Amino acid sequence: MNTLRFLWTFIWGFLLIHMASYVVNSMSGGHYDFMTATVLSVIAIVVIILIAQVIPSEPAADHDHH
């Protein structure tokens, strides 16, 4: 199950970063560079996976401090 989570993170991250790169470059008058977008997407995906590993998965303790 963990492998599928990483696979989908990679697929969606790759597609969304490429889309954002295309839109930003198009709006700024630049040209779309596939390799730059790929490098940015790999960096973003690694950061996202690292953040997901750091966040605890157990629920927070229930404290009644009303």
N, C-alpha and C positions, 0 to 999 in steps of 0.2 A: 504494500500500500504506500509506503514511503517513497518508493521509486516512481510511482505514478504522479505523486505530488511534485517531485522534482522535474519530471518530464513535462507536465502541464505548465509549471512555472517557467521552464525554459521556452516552451512553444509560445505562450502568451507574451512573455517578456520580449522575446525576439521580434514577434510581430508588432507589438505596440511601440517598441523603441524605434523600429524601422519606420512605422507610420508617422510617429512624432518627428523623426528626423526629416522625413520627406516634407511634411507640412511646414516645419520651421524653416527649412532651406528654401522652400518654394515661396514662402511669405517674405523672406529676407532678400530674395533675388539671387540666391546662391544656387549651387548645383548639388544634386543628391549623390552622395558617395556611399556605396554599399559597404565598403570595408570600414569606414569610420563608424557607420551605424552599427555594424556587427561588433566592433570593439566596445562601443558604448553599451550595447545590449548585454554582452558577456559580463562587463563590469557591474552593470545594474543587477543582473540576475544573481551574481555572486553576493552582492550586498544584501539583496532581498533574502536569499537563503540563509546568510549569516544572521540577519536580524530575526528570522523565523526560528533559528536554533537557540537564540539567546532568550527569547520571550518564554516564560514558563507556561506549560500547558495545563497545569492543575488549576482548579478554580481558586479564587482568593478566599481567605478565611472569612466567615460570616461573623461580624462583630456588631452587637447591638449597642451603639453609643448614642441613642436618641436623647 
